[in-house]
Amino acid sequence: MARWLLAVAVFVVGLGMTALGQQTPKKYVLVEEFTSATCPPCVEASEKLNRMIRVENGLISIRYHMNWPAPGDPFNVANPSENQTRRQYYNVTGIPFAAVMGTWTGHPVPSTFDAAVQQQRTRPVRLQITVTEDRQGAPNIGVTIQIRNVSSQAINLSGHVLHTAVVNRRVDLPDLPQRLQNSNGETVFYDAMMKMLPNASGTQLSGTIAPGQEQSFGPFVYRLGTGELWPPGQDYVIAFVQNSSSKEVIDAGTNLEQKLVAVTVQLVAPTPQFDYIPRGRTITKVVTLRNTSPRPYAFRLIADPSATVLMQTWGWSASIAPDSAYLEPGASQQFTIQVTSPSDAGYARLTLKPELLTSVSGAILELRDTSVVIGLLSENTKYVLYYGVMPWFTTAYLNIARQLPALQGDVAFLPLLPEDMGAFPIQSFRLAVFPMLDYPLHTPAGEFDHIFNAIQQALQSGTRVWITANAALYWAFDPNSQYRTTAAQNFFANTLRVQYTQLRQRYSGNTLTSFPIAGVANDSIGNGFSATANTSTSAGYNLYTDIFSLRSGSPSKASFYYDNSPSSLAGVRLVLNNGNRLVYTSFGPEAIASTAIRQDLWNRVVTWLLGGGGQQAQPRIALSTYSLRFDTVDIGATKSLTLEINNVGEADLRITQIQLTGADASAFNIPDADLVPIVLRPGEQTSLEIQFRPARQGDHTALVTFFSNDPLEEQGTTLILSGFGRRGGVGIAEREASRLWLSPVPATDHIWVRVPEGISTPAMVEMHDVQGRIHMQQTLPLPAEELRLFIGQLPPGFYTLTLRSGSHSFRTPLVIVR
């Protein structure tokens, strides 16, 4: 601790040397953002501004917080009147909303916003605005604003107002998503307006200011707030002169640059960042933090709080060690992250960030955002729910999806981000659900292009897909849409073969408008369905819904319609040429307040999607796992495991034969294999005992094939069996060291091979199919604990991987799915 205090003392002496450099006169471009912690689309806008706004680059921002789309935003609760005054000044009717120097207004995400900022940066400074503070009487702070005309022309200030805003640079509210109903998930808030001086009306200016002339205003006195919204040392001031009628901001100034000290670090991610984790197991990753600043600091590494809470909710746990580290300039520290998975399927996505523990009175130490992501997916996960643009995925999507009998709780939730979707392709899952809310499938900046392309690839590879996108047809076809693209239009016009009619608004003013949704009579999904949407905001709502119809000759079938009008289609289902299935709805279950009706909708859609390939109702077999591991069993002893077999189709499933094959088939036994046929009605399941009794030491593998009337499983559904025979007295450590472990299982395009201990010479890897044919031979460089093997060139199926090194030989089963 003494070293930390000494470092702080030394730092204070040199504070003036470490502050970010100044330029006089300097151009500051002011961005005013209107946002809310209950506004889902505001997340993307605020994240963009957080990356973009840098005072040293002449960009500053003030964030005004609104009390809608849902009330409770803490910054609005703390100061509703002044936030409302600025909203009324710009006549803001929807958020996110931004004003660039008062003149350009609109959504801050599109590239037009960037162009407006760049244009303002090229304009010369006319008024140099200087902010000074008197903190001698703290917590009462005096603020003085000086305006100096640095142009060559006199400036008439009549009709202009000097606005002065007290802003907090950063406020952390890690538990806000848990205590704010309808939270959008944000926990860190930048540049929040806390107080306007003397008030939101500002100070009226008059007269003419000549070149070189200065005018002083203030001191304006305010009292520093307390509590979580006022973290110590984060307050600063922005002042700007604005034309009352045209709203043009002539110039702006701030004291942030004098108070801000940038702290830089380097964070090195583990390899690989995205990995599979066996269920109920612990995996370790190492992240390295290096202090690249010229001063010593104390740090700790933290995980994103909202992700941690979500992980804990579903049975995951994570720990980081050590707790903290004091780093001299250039020094590094390794942090060990241990993540433990539950027995259920799931996805752990940890965003790891360093946190600065050092503080200095009178300075805003800013650790520039740097983070690394670790993504861990449970092995054998079959179903995926994507989130990112859907704020209500937990209550309206994930909770229900995990309870559906057809999905057996085997659902992971992954973000709509290129790196995650690239590491775990959609086509590696049997079913993918995309809640898109009212976001387009394509934007000018291309933020969602990877999603649209990935969906098309998944449909071709056999993954069943449900898309809920309230306004995607509007974005694709409406002439007023700035997001029209050929790719999006082709999806609707050529894949779904639907015709856009109109976008219907589902609110009036700030009040939701309820609307009826009905199922099409005699349709496989919609028959008998009825719901009233937008009756409550507790689960969510739809502000818009597309209305569409079928094009001539469309293979899509109408399933839902709106407003008691069968011609106003709300959803369709489609069987593709390859037998795959797709459901598209322009509403989502989040719009339905009733949990029971949401569950009914989910069950209808998923049951149909997981049905067979024809238009008629078909059976569909699903196993609880496709790779059953017995681990270690003593020679002559017997171990039993249970397999669950489910019918997730729409017709009776008949299992007519259970066949056990493979070189080691005699070591396995299925006592009830002869009790066929086994008949399961839709939604039913049965349990099957499988035994392992090894007669020799070493690995054993075999295949169980279930022959049924599932039309998509004409060659049978195969389960891979594996176990290890052990002579008496061989310990667990010895057994583990002599095993060949693969991850993930099943695999898609690559596997990680954990090499047994003691293997130090180059090894040959062979891949054999069930008929014993060699599909791949490759020499692996050793020694190494884990090696990555690319298998994307191999067709889907069941294989045996054999590793030979000198006199040693190891083998283990592998299933490849796509």
MOPEMO-V472675 format. One record per run of one state. SS is the DSSP state (a for helix, b for strand, c for the rest). FROM is the first residue (numbers start at 1). TO is the last residue. If there is no record, write none. Layout:
BEGIN
[[SS,FROM,TO] [SS,FROM,TO]]
END
This chain:
BEGIN
[[c,1,1] [a,2,13] [c,14,14] [a,15,18] [c,19,28] [b,29,35] [c,36,39] [a,40,52] [c,53,54] [a,55,57] [c,58,58] [b,59,65] [c,66,73] [a,74,78] [c,79,79] [a,80,90] [c,91,96] [b,97,100] [c,101,103] [b,104,106] [c,107,110] [a,111,121] [c,122,126] [b,127,134] [c,135,139] [b,140,149] [c,150,154] [b,155,156] [c,157,159] [b,160,172] [c,173,175] [a,176,179] [c,180,187] [b,188,197] [c,198,202] [b,203,204] [c,205,207] [b,208,209] [c,210,213] [b,214,223] [c,224,234] [b,235,243] [c,244,248] [b,249,254] [c,255,255] [a,256,259] [b,260,263] [c,264,264] [b,265,268] [c,269,273] [b,274,277] [c,278,281] [b,282,291] [c,292,296] [b,297,303] [c,304,304] [a,305,313] [c,314,316] [b,317,321] [c,322,324] [b,325,327] [c,328,331] [b,332,340] [c,341,346] [b,347,356] [c,357,363] [b,364,367] [c,368,370] [b,371,378] [c,379,382] [b,383,387] [c,388,392] [a,393,403] [c,404,410] [b,411,415] [c,416,417] [a,418,423] [c,424,425] [a,426,428] [c,429,430] [b,431,437] [c,438,448] [a,449,461] [c,462,463] [b,464,469] [c,470,471] [a,472,477] [c,478,485] [a,486,496] [c,497,497] [b,498,505] [c,506,506] [b,507,508] [c,509,510] [b,511,512] [c,513,514] [b,515,519] [c,520,529] [b,530,533] [c,534,543] [b,544,550] [c,551,556] [b,557,562] [c,563,568] [b,569,575] [c,576,580] [b,581,585] [c,586,588] [a,589,591] [b,592,592] [c,593,594] [a,595,609] [c,610,620] [b,621,623] [c,624,626] [b,627,634] [c,635,638] [b,639,647] [c,648,652] [b,653,661] [c,662,664] [a,665,667] [b,668,669] [c,670,677] [b,678,680] [c,681,684] [b,685,692] [c,693,697] [b,698,708] [c,709,716] [b,717,726] [c,727,731] [a,732,737] [c,738,740] [b,741,743] [c,744,746] [b,747,747] [c,748,749] [b,750,754] [c,755,762] [b,763,769] [c,770,773] [b,774,780] [c,781,785] [b,786,790] [c,791,796] [b,797,805] [c,806,807] [b,808,816] [c,817,818]]
END
